[in-house]
Amino acid sequence: MSGRFATLAFEREVAAPAETLWHAWTAPAARAVWAAPSPSVTVDFLEADTRVGGREVSLCKVEGRPDIRCECGWLALQPPLRGVNCEVISTAGAPRSAALVTADIAGTDQLSRLAVTVQLSALAPDLDAAEMAADYRDGFGAGLDNLAGAAERTMLLQRVIRAPRSIVWGAWMNPETLPQWWGPDGFSCRTKRIDLRTDGEWVFDMIAPDGTVFPNHHRYGEVRPEERFAYTLLWGENGPKHADAWASFEDRGGATEVTLGMIFSTAAEFQTAKGFGAIELGQQTLGKLERFINAR
């Protein structure tokens, strides 16, 4: 460590597959869940584009203090092994520090390891390396603790569908077609309200083969056509939240890789969902989407 520069290293072991940890680290909806280092801090994401050359802009807010702006640029993405980004921290329009952040992920289908190196440079004349490093060590370290916890209660479902991305997106984000295929085999949907736009919602009942009714409420966040959308899952209309979720759509040579991620509100809810077969039921849902598309 010198007067203007510092290097920090962080390591975390995470009880989740490397692929799941990768998506928790990079997916904008997931980053919004774990980014705040403590409950007293609010992080508002103004922009998020997780592609090489894309950027992420957020405001870190603490009552009684000036907002801290973080502008992140993605330099390299090698899923699920390595991500590199640069970030500039500023307050009141004045840059305070810059950092090069390298995240390396390794592991198995049960346990993964995250190693993060942060190379810091002070930009403000009144900021020295010791102060800068201490701030990063506390804030960044707490964020990584949150990340590990979020990844460990994340359910990740993926499927490659042999259809162009525009077709897959159109079957999903269309209020006429979504209720026709959503849900596991044998389930049907009864819609009360549906608006699949940013800040929209879908209030509906899922009806099991035996007639059991499961009230649902999805509240939609950012919707980027043919790329991704985020939403919150509630137990019934305006009921308690049980998960933050997102879906992304990647072109795979004319086919489409769909990724559906869900970060459950608690570890107990995640374990309960796994216990009743949510992974298998979710794959059935994606299978119904594929059959719906192929039948058209």
Rosetta silent file (secondary structure, phi, psi, omega in degrees, C-alpha in Angstrom):
SEQUENCE: MSGRFATLAFEREVAAPAETLWHAWTAPAARAVWAAPSPSVTVDFLEADTRVGGREVSLCKVEGRPDIRCECGWLALQPPLRGVNCEVISTAGAPRSAALVTADIAGTDQLSRLAVTVQLSALAPDLDAAEMAADYRDGFGAGLDNLAGAAERTMLLQRVIRAPRSIVWGAWMNPETLPQWWGPDGFSCRTKRIDLRTDGEWVFDMIAPDGTVFPNHHRYGEVRPEERFAYTLLWGENGPKHADAWASFEDRGGATEVTLGMIFSTAAEFQTAKGFGAIELGQQTLGKLERFINAR
SCORE:     score description
SCORE:     0.000 S_00000001
   1 L     0.000  131.158  176.042    0.000    0.000    0.000 S_00000001
   2 L  -117.167 -173.094 -175.580    1.311    3.455   -0.951 S_00000001
   3 L   -64.207  -26.365 -176.251   -0.031    6.950   -0.448 S_00000001
   4 L  -121.337   -8.103 -173.599   -2.380    6.800   -3.452 S_00000001
   5 E  -131.665  153.079  176.613   -2.787    3.084   -4.209 S_00000001
   6 E  -156.330  152.173  175.680   -3.909   -0.071   -2.424 S_00000001
   7 E  -126.923  129.455  179.123   -4.726   -3.684   -3.273 S_00000001
   8 E  -119.578  147.281  177.497   -7.292   -5.723   -1.369 S_00000001
   9 E  -127.747  135.325  179.072   -8.079   -9.426   -1.644 S_00000001
  10 E  -128.268  143.945  174.966  -11.309  -11.130   -0.570 S_00000001
  11 E  -136.083  141.260  175.580  -12.263  -14.802   -0.548 S_00000001
  12 E  -140.014  137.361  168.527  -15.591  -16.487    0.135 S_00000001
  13 E   -98.611  133.168 -171.870  -16.693  -20.115    0.104 S_00000001
  14 E  -127.638  129.426  179.918  -20.288  -20.427   -1.026 S_00000001
  15 L   -82.194   66.045  179.438  -22.582  -23.439   -0.675 S_00000001
  16 L  -158.093  153.851  177.925  -23.880  -23.106   -4.227 S_00000001
  17 L   -62.536  155.114  179.770  -22.741  -24.250   -7.675 S_00000001
  18 H   -59.209  -38.919  179.790  -20.290  -22.025   -9.538 S_00000001
  19 H   -61.829  -40.822  178.717  -22.901  -21.315  -12.238 S_00000001
  20 H   -66.897  -43.520  177.940  -25.342  -20.079   -9.618 S_00000001
  21 H   -61.433  -40.050  178.933  -22.695  -17.912   -7.960 S_00000001
  22 H   -58.587  -46.624 -178.670  -21.783  -16.455  -11.347 S_00000001
  23 H   -69.042  -34.604  175.748  -25.360  -15.356  -12.002 S_00000001
  24 H   -65.162  -33.635  179.985  -25.683  -13.968   -8.478 S_00000001
  25 H   -74.417  -35.894 -169.448  -22.509  -11.953   -9.110 S_00000001
  26 H  -108.205  -30.089 -174.968  -23.466  -10.616  -12.561 S_00000001
  27 L   -66.322  127.750 -177.656  -27.277  -10.556  -13.016 S_00000001
  28 H   -55.580  -40.905 -179.372  -28.559   -6.999  -12.393 S_00000001
  29 H   -65.092  -35.460  177.789  -31.612   -8.196  -10.451 S_00000001
  30 H   -71.706  -41.559 -179.884  -29.393  -10.305   -8.201 S_00000001
  31 H   -61.153  -34.294  178.260  -26.873   -7.506   -7.650 S_00000001
  32 H   -66.061  -25.643 -179.609  -29.718   -5.276   -6.514 S_00000001
  33 H   -74.432  -42.052 -170.819  -30.542   -7.817   -3.789 S_00000001
  34 H  -105.732   -3.636 -170.831  -27.088   -8.050   -2.188 S_00000001
  35 L   -66.025  -36.088 -176.970  -25.387   -4.743   -3.050 S_00000001
  36 L   -69.540  125.698 -176.227  -26.339   -2.784    0.094 S_00000001
  37 L   -71.547  -21.665 -179.940  -23.736   -3.524    2.798 S_00000001
  38 L  -153.117  162.895 -179.576  -26.193   -3.014    5.684 S_00000001
  39 L   -61.512  -20.829  179.622  -29.930   -2.419    6.274 S_00000001
  40 L   -79.665   -6.171 -177.200  -29.243    1.296    6.855 S_00000001
  41 E  -109.586  135.184  173.880  -27.980    1.639    3.277 S_00000001
  42 E  -113.770  133.419  177.054  -30.183    1.813    0.186 S_00000001
  43 E  -115.816  118.751  177.157  -28.741    1.147   -3.270 S_00000001
  44 E  -104.367  124.036  178.726  -30.706    2.434   -6.258 S_00000001
  45 E   -91.698  119.691 -179.535  -29.664    1.096   -9.658 S_00000001
  46 E   -91.773  -25.900 -176.329  -30.053    3.729  -12.354 S_00000001
  47 E  -158.149  141.658  179.027  -28.588    1.695  -15.182 S_00000001
  48 E  -153.779  116.795  179.321  -27.425   -1.891  -15.611 S_00000001
  49 L  -140.655   93.891 -174.202  -25.994   -3.520  -18.719 S_00000001
  50 L   -87.244   73.639  173.233  -23.909   -6.590  -17.892 S_00000001
  51 L  -138.518  156.125  175.381  -22.086   -7.010  -21.171 S_00000001
  52 L   -58.250  123.909 -175.010  -18.499   -6.327  -22.150 S_00000001
  53 L    93.513  -12.532  178.311  -18.512   -2.603  -22.776 S_00000001
  54 L   -83.097  168.981 -179.273  -21.723   -2.154  -20.784 S_00000001
  55 E  -136.926  161.959  178.058  -21.992   -0.171  -17.597 S_00000001
  56 E  -129.882  129.531  179.904  -23.799   -0.152  -14.276 S_00000001
  57 E  -123.885  128.457 -179.377  -24.652    3.049  -12.417 S_00000001
  58 E  -139.651  157.264  174.556  -25.946    3.041   -8.843 S_00000001
  59 E  -117.208  125.978  176.789  -26.500    5.445   -5.960 S_00000001
  60 E   -98.788  121.010 -171.717  -25.645    4.375   -2.428 S_00000001
  61 E  -119.718  131.436  173.972  -27.817    6.301    0.045 S_00000001
  62 E  -130.661  130.217 -177.177  -27.466    6.736    3.794 S_00000001
  63 L   -57.072  131.475  178.357  -29.768    9.090    5.664 S_00000001
  64 L    85.202    0.379 -179.746  -28.035   12.349    6.557 S_00000001
  65 L  -125.447  155.338  175.866  -25.099   11.777    4.211 S_00000001
  66 L   -63.655  146.399  176.208  -24.416   12.745    0.586 S_00000001
  67 L   -63.393  144.966  175.364  -25.268   10.053   -1.970 S_00000001
  68 E  -106.741  123.710 -178.944  -22.354    7.974   -3.221 S_00000001
  69 E   -99.390  131.868  176.438  -22.398    7.318   -6.960 S_00000001
  70 E  -120.309  120.283  176.637  -20.768    4.181   -8.342 S_00000001
  71 E  -113.938  117.318 -174.072  -20.217    3.876  -12.078 S_00000001
  72 E  -113.463  135.302  174.705  -19.048    0.420  -13.135 S_00000001
  73 E  -118.375  130.015 -178.691  -17.814   -0.642  -16.580 S_00000001
  74 E   -85.435  122.787 -176.208  -17.603   -4.306  -17.536 S_00000001
  75 E  -101.128  -34.586 -179.379  -14.253   -5.122  -19.157 S_00000001
  76 E  -152.366  139.014  177.073  -14.301   -8.930  -19.388 S_00000001
  77 E  -138.253  114.665  178.627  -16.905  -11.636  -18.776 S_00000001
  78 E  -124.644   78.515 -175.186  -15.947  -15.312  -18.996 S_00000001
  79 L   -64.407  142.471   -8.623  -18.920  -17.193  -17.537 S_00000001
  80 L   -99.509   34.391 -168.476  -18.844  -18.802  -15.078 S_00000001
  81 L  -103.248  -40.780 -172.174  -15.148  -18.313  -14.299 S_00000001
  82 E  -149.756  139.683  171.237  -14.070  -14.682  -14.368 S_00000001
  83 E  -134.678  138.310  179.166  -15.455  -11.152  -14.462 S_00000001
  84 E  -128.250  130.536  176.141  -13.469   -7.940  -14.611 S_00000001
  85 E  -142.416  156.194  172.451  -14.870   -4.471  -14.130 S_00000001
  86 E  -110.269  150.415  178.385  -13.652   -0.986  -13.367 S_00000001
  87 E  -144.532  147.254  177.691  -15.538    1.369  -11.102 S_00000001
  88 E  -122.380  127.987  178.642  -15.382    5.015  -10.111 S_00000001
  89 E  -102.909  131.983  179.584  -16.816    6.252   -6.821 S_00000001
  90 E  -141.266  155.971  173.017  -17.888    9.878   -6.553 S_00000001
  91 E  -135.015  139.908 -179.726  -19.794   12.180   -4.205 S_00000001
  92 L    51.779   35.160  177.872  -21.373   15.537   -5.081 S_00000001
  93 L    79.481    0.237 -178.607  -20.082   15.079   -8.633 S_00000001
  94 E  -107.413  123.930  178.030  -16.442   14.782   -7.543 S_00000001
  95 E   -62.004  136.894  178.835  -14.556   11.498   -8.127 S_00000001
  96 E  -107.928  -44.013 -177.812  -13.159    9.979   -4.933 S_00000001
  97 E  -155.106  161.059  175.063  -11.594    6.699   -6.001 S_00000001
  98 E  -129.608  153.392 -178.488  -11.252    4.239   -8.855 S_00000001
  99 E  -147.748  146.923  168.620  -10.875    0.484   -8.741 S_00000001
 100 E  -107.966  120.404 -173.807  -10.176   -2.483  -10.959 S_00000001
 101 E  -113.824  121.715  178.614  -12.190   -5.456   -9.679 S_00000001
 102 E  -118.049  123.116  179.959  -11.352   -9.011  -10.753 S_00000001
 103 E  -115.454  123.992  176.861  -13.596  -11.850   -9.631 S_00000001
 104 E  -115.418  133.113 -176.911  -12.553  -15.481  -10.117 S_00000001
 105 E  -122.914  135.097  175.343  -14.995  -18.329   -9.482 S_00000001
 106 E  -144.641  159.509  176.713  -14.232  -22.033   -9.186 S_00000001
 107 E   156.202 -166.630 -177.747  -16.024  -24.990   -7.696 S_00000001
 108 L  -117.587 -168.147  178.093  -18.283  -27.987   -8.057 S_00000001
 109 L   -81.180    3.055  178.576  -22.024  -28.484   -8.321 S_00000001
 110 L  -121.472  -33.824 -172.995  -22.252  -28.177   -4.523 S_00000001
 111 L  -140.303  136.986  179.278  -19.598  -25.717   -3.377 S_00000001
 112 E  -131.247  163.400 -178.788  -17.888  -22.768   -5.032 S_00000001
 113 E  -128.572  130.756  178.336  -15.110  -20.350   -4.188 S_00000001
 114 E  -112.282  125.181  175.232  -15.046  -16.662   -5.002 S_00000001
 115 E  -120.473  120.933 -176.720  -11.745  -14.771   -5.042 S_00000001
 116 E  -120.550  128.484  174.028  -11.955  -11.017   -5.615 S_00000001
 117 E  -112.672  129.124  179.726   -9.009   -8.671   -6.081 S_00000001
 118 E  -118.661  115.683  177.074   -9.613   -4.930   -5.844 S_00000001
 119 E  -101.787  114.547 -170.179   -6.862   -2.606   -7.072 S_00000001
 120 E  -104.655  147.210  173.446   -7.611    0.865   -5.723 S_00000001
 121 E  -138.018  127.426  177.347   -6.486    4.325   -6.701 S_00000001
 122 E   -77.276  132.447  179.076   -7.335    7.499   -4.783 S_00000001
 123 L  -107.463  -26.786  179.179   -8.602   10.310   -7.018 S_00000001
 124 L   -84.758  137.381 -176.827   -9.460   12.944   -4.399 S_00000001
 125 L   -64.071  -22.812 -178.492   -6.474   14.904   -3.041 S_00000001
 126 L   -93.420    6.582 -175.736   -7.681   14.505    0.554 S_00000001
 127 L  -108.538  122.017  177.758   -8.036   10.717    0.340 S_00000001
 128 L  -104.777  172.037 -173.404   -5.100    8.491    1.276 S_00000001
 129 H   -63.068  -39.047 -177.166   -4.644    4.774    0.760 S_00000001
 130 H   -64.187  -45.719  179.012   -5.367    3.792    4.376 S_00000001
 131 H   -64.973  -44.842 -179.175   -8.730    5.589    4.459 S_00000001
 132 H   -61.268  -45.885 -178.866   -9.659    4.344    1.002 S_00000001
 133 H   -65.620  -39.422  179.641   -8.737    0.753    1.819 S_00000001
 134 H   -63.762  -42.882  178.602  -10.637    0.795    5.101 S_00000001
 135 H   -62.115  -45.312 -179.720  -13.814    2.049    3.421 S_00000001
 136 H   -66.854  -41.559 -177.891  -13.572   -0.593    0.699 S_00000001
 137 H   -60.368  -42.089 -179.379  -12.703   -3.369    3.112 S_00000001
 138 H   -72.388  -53.525 -175.072  -15.795   -2.682    5.210 S_00000001
 139 H   -69.572  -47.329 -178.490  -18.313   -1.932    2.464 S_00000001
 140 H   -67.590  -41.227  179.318  -17.097   -4.382   -0.161 S_00000001
 141 H   -62.243  -41.869  178.118  -16.584   -7.141    2.381 S_00000001
 142 H   -65.437  -38.238  176.764  -20.117   -6.759    3.749 S_00000001
 143 H   -62.134  -40.275  178.418  -21.490   -6.823    0.209 S_00000001
 144 H   -67.712  -33.754  173.069  -19.659  -10.080   -0.515 S_00000001
 145 H   -61.422  -43.225  177.235  -21.093  -11.592    2.659 S_00000001
 146 H   -63.202  -41.752  178.439  -24.535  -10.651    1.362 S_00000001
 147 H   -57.543  -47.154 -179.420  -23.675  -12.101   -2.045 S_00000001
 148 H   -59.134  -44.348  178.749  -22.702  -15.442   -0.509 S_00000001
 149 H   -64.179  -39.906  179.198  -25.965  -15.597    1.414 S_00000001
 150 H   -66.093  -42.961 -179.961  -27.995  -14.655   -1.669 S_00000001
 151 H   -62.038  -35.782 -177.284  -26.270  -17.253   -3.864 S_00000001
 152 H   -72.831  -12.503  174.967  -26.950  -19.959   -1.287 S_00000001
 153 L  -120.084   25.918  177.838  -30.701  -19.324   -1.534 S_00000001
 154 E   -98.726  131.909  173.790  -30.776  -18.855   -5.318 S_00000001
 155 E  -106.744  126.411 -175.608  -32.588  -21.311   -7.548 S_00000001
 156 E  -119.580  125.518  178.220  -31.353  -21.304  -11.148 S_00000001
 157 E  -122.067  133.052 -179.226  -33.243  -22.891  -14.039 S_00000001
 158 E  -136.266  147.216  178.188  -31.887  -22.959  -17.592 S_00000001
 159 E  -156.987  137.374  173.965  -33.109  -24.336  -20.885 S_00000001
 160 E   -96.403  121.071 -178.109  -32.099  -23.958  -24.542 S_00000001
 161 E  -108.924  129.566 -176.278  -35.190  -23.596  -26.709 S_00000001
 162 L   -79.129   72.653  177.688  -34.893  -24.190  -30.448 S_00000001
 163 L  -161.926  151.807  178.868  -36.459  -20.926  -31.512 S_00000001
 164 L   -61.727  155.198 -177.386  -35.229  -17.364  -32.128 S_00000001
 165 H   -59.246  -38.326 -179.484  -35.046  -15.050  -29.165 S_00000001
 166 H   -62.103  -35.159 -179.791  -37.816  -12.812  -30.516 S_00000001
 167 H   -71.905  -44.214 -179.744  -40.202  -15.789  -30.608 S_00000001
 168 H   -64.087  -46.824  177.729  -39.345  -16.967  -27.095 S_00000001
 169 H   -58.992  -43.807 -178.012  -39.632  -13.459  -25.685 S_00000001
 170 H   -63.596  -33.893  178.221  -42.919  -12.952  -27.508 S_00000001
 171 H   -73.196  -29.083 -177.282  -44.428  -16.114  -26.041 S_00000001
 172 H   -85.121  -51.050 -171.614  -43.364  -15.096  -22.521 S_00000001
 173 L   -96.761   44.677  176.238  -43.975  -11.370  -22.419 S_00000001
 174 L  -125.694  120.875 -176.139  -47.376  -11.370  -24.097 S_00000001
 175 L   -63.757  -17.854  177.787  -50.408  -11.083  -21.780 S_00000001
 176 L   -82.194  -35.531 -173.185  -52.421  -13.309  -24.111 S_00000001
 177 L   -97.250  -31.840 -177.324  -49.954  -16.183  -24.297 S_00000001
 178 H   -52.985  -47.846 -178.823  -48.148  -16.215  -20.910 S_00000001
 179 H   -66.569  -15.135 -177.679  -51.158  -17.602  -18.971 S_00000001
 180 H   -74.681  -27.356 -176.062  -51.582  -20.364  -21.566 S_00000001
 181 H  -121.769  -12.986 -173.106  -48.341  -22.146  -20.693 S_00000001
 182 L   -65.275  137.378  176.052  -47.152  -20.835  -17.297 S_00000001
 183 L   110.140  162.665 -179.823  -46.862  -23.376  -14.512 S_00000001
 184 L   -66.990  173.188  179.491  -45.869  -27.036  -14.114 S_00000001
 185 L   -56.020  132.418  176.783  -47.504  -29.903  -15.991 S_00000001
 186 L    88.273  -12.445  179.183  -51.213  -30.134  -15.272 S_00000001
 187 L   -88.157  153.941  174.318  -51.478  -26.631  -13.757 S_00000001
 188 E  -132.478  166.786 -177.745  -53.528  -23.812  -15.254 S_00000001
 189 E  -120.458  140.780  174.701  -53.708  -20.056  -14.653 S_00000001
 190 E  -122.679  107.875 -172.096  -56.672  -17.826  -13.893 S_00000001
 191 E   -88.087  136.912  172.693  -55.704  -14.180  -14.445 S_00000001
 192 E   -99.940  -48.698  176.292  -57.170  -11.228  -12.544 S_00000001
 193 E  -144.443  145.026  178.471  -54.894   -8.478  -13.894 S_00000001
 194 E  -149.564  127.244  178.117  -51.901   -8.578  -16.203 S_00000001
 195 L  -149.612  103.328 -170.501  -49.538   -5.847  -17.406 S_00000001
 196 L   -94.255   39.881  176.860  -46.106   -7.116  -18.431 S_00000001
 197 L  -110.359  169.979  174.573  -44.351   -3.759  -18.627 S_00000001
 198 L   -52.600  129.714 -176.906  -41.895   -2.020  -16.305 S_00000001
 199 L    70.551   12.454  175.142  -43.781   -1.364  -13.035 S_00000001
 200 L   -87.273 -172.315 -177.542  -46.593   -3.632  -14.208 S_00000001
 201 E  -155.179  160.456  171.610  -48.008   -6.675  -12.452 S_00000001
 202 E  -132.770  113.733  176.838  -49.646  -10.039  -12.951 S_00000001
 203 E  -107.552  121.134 -172.852  -52.204  -11.063  -10.352 S_00000001
 204 E  -157.840  164.268  172.334  -53.377  -14.628  -10.907 S_00000001
 205 E  -108.726  135.452  168.232  -54.260  -17.977   -9.395 S_00000001
 206 E   -97.374  131.090 -174.736  -52.385  -21.135  -10.239 S_00000001
 207 E  -114.850  118.658 -177.851  -54.717  -24.103  -10.160 S_00000001
 208 L   -74.565  164.123  178.719  -53.276  -27.540   -9.479 S_00000001
 209 L   -56.577  -28.821  179.484  -54.584  -30.721  -11.140 S_00000001
 210 L   -88.789    6.361  177.933  -56.516  -31.550   -7.949 S_00000001
 211 L    92.830   -4.726  178.174  -58.184  -28.117   -7.966 S_00000001
 212 L   -63.755  134.922 -177.280  -56.040  -26.518   -5.242 S_00000001
 213 E  -103.826  129.090  178.275  -55.737  -22.769   -5.813 S_00000001
 214 E  -117.933  103.399  179.598  -52.411  -20.973   -5.246 S_00000001
 215 E   -67.406  138.469 -179.087  -52.763  -17.145   -5.346 S_00000001
 216 E  -134.577  152.557  175.671  -49.821  -15.361   -6.994 S_00000001
 217 E  -146.139  115.353  175.978  -48.748  -11.789   -7.565 S_00000001
 218 E  -106.289  126.243  174.619  -45.788  -10.850   -9.769 S_00000001
 219 E  -108.969  125.881 -172.717  -44.572   -7.238   -9.691 S_00000001
 220 E   -94.012  135.301  172.940  -42.338   -6.297  -12.599 S_00000001
 221 E   -95.604 -130.848 -178.293  -39.222   -4.160  -12.359 S_00000001
 222 E   -66.537  135.895  174.729  -37.021   -3.309  -15.315 S_00000001
 223 E  -122.650  115.755  176.282  -38.083   -4.858  -18.631 S_00000001
 224 E  -111.793  104.814 -171.771  -35.519   -4.807  -21.450 S_00000001
 225 L   -50.775  130.339  177.530  -37.233   -6.269  -24.547 S_00000001
 226 L    66.293    8.173  178.088  -35.745   -9.547  -25.786 S_00000001
 227 L  -117.593  -59.843 -175.696  -32.964   -9.340  -23.174 S_00000001
 228 E  -167.977  163.532  168.609  -34.233   -9.669  -19.609 S_00000001
 229 E  -149.753  158.105  178.383  -36.780   -8.658  -17.029 S_00000001
 230 E  -121.342  149.678  177.373  -36.943   -8.635  -13.238 S_00000001
 231 E  -155.570  159.950  177.640  -39.903   -9.280  -10.991 S_00000001
 232 E  -109.366  136.453  178.835  -40.890   -9.862   -7.382 S_00000001
 233 E  -100.484  126.961  178.533  -42.962  -12.893   -6.333 S_00000001
 234 E  -117.640  149.386  174.791  -45.612  -12.366   -3.673 S_00000001
 235 E   -80.518   89.336 -179.649  -47.826  -14.878   -1.894 S_00000001
 236 L    81.861  169.466 -175.178  -51.155  -13.643   -3.258 S_00000001
 237 L   -59.678  118.836 -179.178  -52.202  -10.108   -4.127 S_00000001
 238 L    57.596   25.292  179.045  -50.041   -7.668   -2.125 S_00000001
 239 L   -83.049 -173.794 -179.922  -49.029  -10.560    0.100 S_00000001
 240 L   -66.181  145.517  178.184  -45.604  -11.210    1.637 S_00000001
 241 E   -74.940  138.608  173.399  -42.641  -11.431   -0.723 S_00000001
 242 E  -121.480   -7.872  176.212  -41.067  -14.836   -1.109 S_00000001
 243 E  -166.925  149.956  165.297  -38.537  -14.246   -3.894 S_00000001
 244 E  -102.490  134.146 -172.054  -36.798  -11.753   -6.165 S_00000001
 245 E  -136.696  162.813  174.270  -36.558  -13.165   -9.669 S_00000001
 246 E  -151.630  158.281  171.707  -35.307  -12.474  -13.162 S_00000001
 247 E  -132.758  136.318  177.372  -35.361  -14.080  -16.589 S_00000001
 248 E  -126.214  155.552 -172.938  -32.739  -13.541  -19.277 S_00000001
 249 E  -133.518  115.725 -177.248  -32.699  -14.536  -22.936 S_00000001
 250 E  -117.466  133.105  176.787  -29.446  -15.215  -24.800 S_00000001
 251 E   -70.626  132.037  178.555  -29.101  -15.954  -28.513 S_00000001
 252 E  -129.394   68.332  177.262  -27.402  -19.286  -29.137 S_00000001
 253 L    63.017   43.978 -178.754  -27.000  -19.512  -32.924 S_00000001
 254 L    96.954  -20.887  171.534  -30.696  -19.203  -33.703 S_00000001
 255 E   -95.121  176.038 -177.548  -31.782  -20.961  -30.513 S_00000001
 256 E  -132.216  124.566  172.912  -32.416  -19.185  -27.204 S_00000001
 257 E   -90.656  119.053  178.433  -30.954  -19.949  -23.803 S_00000001
 258 E  -100.745  129.372  174.113  -33.456  -18.995  -21.125 S_00000001
 259 E  -118.978  123.794  176.260  -32.200  -18.463  -17.582 S_00000001
 260 E  -115.640  116.532 -179.739  -34.729  -18.099  -14.779 S_00000001
 261 E  -115.302  142.977  178.584  -33.247  -17.108  -11.432 S_00000001
 262 E  -137.811  121.798  174.067  -35.009  -16.769   -8.073 S_00000001
 263 E  -101.237  109.101 -177.650  -33.449  -15.509   -4.853 S_00000001
 264 E   -71.776  150.637 -173.821  -35.715  -16.648   -2.039 S_00000001
 265 L   -64.569  -31.715  178.656  -36.278  -14.244    0.831 S_00000001
 266 L  -137.812  159.454  176.229  -34.917  -16.674    3.422 S_00000001
 267 H   -63.421  -34.816 -179.964  -32.820  -19.827    3.449 S_00000001
 268 H   -64.056  -41.759  178.167  -35.767  -21.663    5.008 S_00000001
 269 H   -65.164  -36.940  177.299  -38.037  -20.747    2.078 S_00000001
 270 H   -62.541  -46.490 -179.669  -35.358  -21.904   -0.344 S_00000001
 271 H   -65.341  -38.565  177.548  -35.055  -25.266    1.404 S_00000001
 272 H   -63.034  -43.537  179.461  -38.832  -25.652    1.548 S_00000001
 273 H   -62.567  -44.816  176.847  -39.105  -24.931   -2.173 S_00000001
 274 H   -60.613  -38.509 -176.977  -36.381  -27.464   -2.988 S_00000001
 275 H   -64.967  -34.646  179.572  -38.097  -29.970   -0.737 S_00000001
 276 L   -92.677   10.128  172.138  -41.395  -29.883   -2.578 S_00000001
 277 L    89.940   30.496 -176.646  -39.670  -30.181   -5.968 S_00000001
 278 H   -62.114  -33.192  179.449  -39.569  -26.561   -7.153 S_00000001
 279 H   -65.351  -47.775  179.709  -36.579  -27.239   -9.420 S_00000001
 280 H   -64.777  -40.545  179.892  -38.328  -30.095  -11.200 S_00000001
 281 H   -67.710  -36.324  176.462  -41.596  -28.150  -11.370 S_00000001
 282 H   -65.478  -39.752  176.710  -39.760  -25.123  -12.759 S_00000001
 283 H   -65.474  -34.455  174.047  -38.159  -27.236  -15.464 S_00000001
 284 H   -61.327  -39.651  178.942  -41.626  -28.539  -16.327 S_00000001
 285 H   -62.237  -45.826  177.912  -42.736  -24.926  -16.754 S_00000001
 286 H   -65.818  -32.760  174.696  -39.891  -24.178  -19.166 S_00000001
 287 H   -64.235  -38.699  176.795  -40.723  -27.414  -20.971 S_00000001
 288 H   -64.850  -37.659  175.926  -44.314  -26.212  -21.405 S_00000001
 289 H   -59.910  -46.515 -179.413  -42.983  -22.968  -22.868 S_00000001
 290 H   -62.977  -42.611  179.017  -40.941  -24.906  -25.407 S_00000001
 291 H   -66.065  -37.180  178.415  -43.894  -27.120  -26.362 S_00000001
 292 H   -61.237  -44.342 -179.944  -46.145  -24.085  -26.645 S_00000001
 293 H   -66.095  -43.507 -177.522  -43.693  -22.445  -29.058 S_00000001
 294 H   -66.715  -25.345 -177.741  -43.198  -25.606  -31.104 S_00000001
 295 H   -82.211  -11.118 -175.168  -46.957  -26.076  -31.464 S_00000001
 296 L   -85.950    0.000    0.000  -47.514  -22.638  -32.970 S_00000001
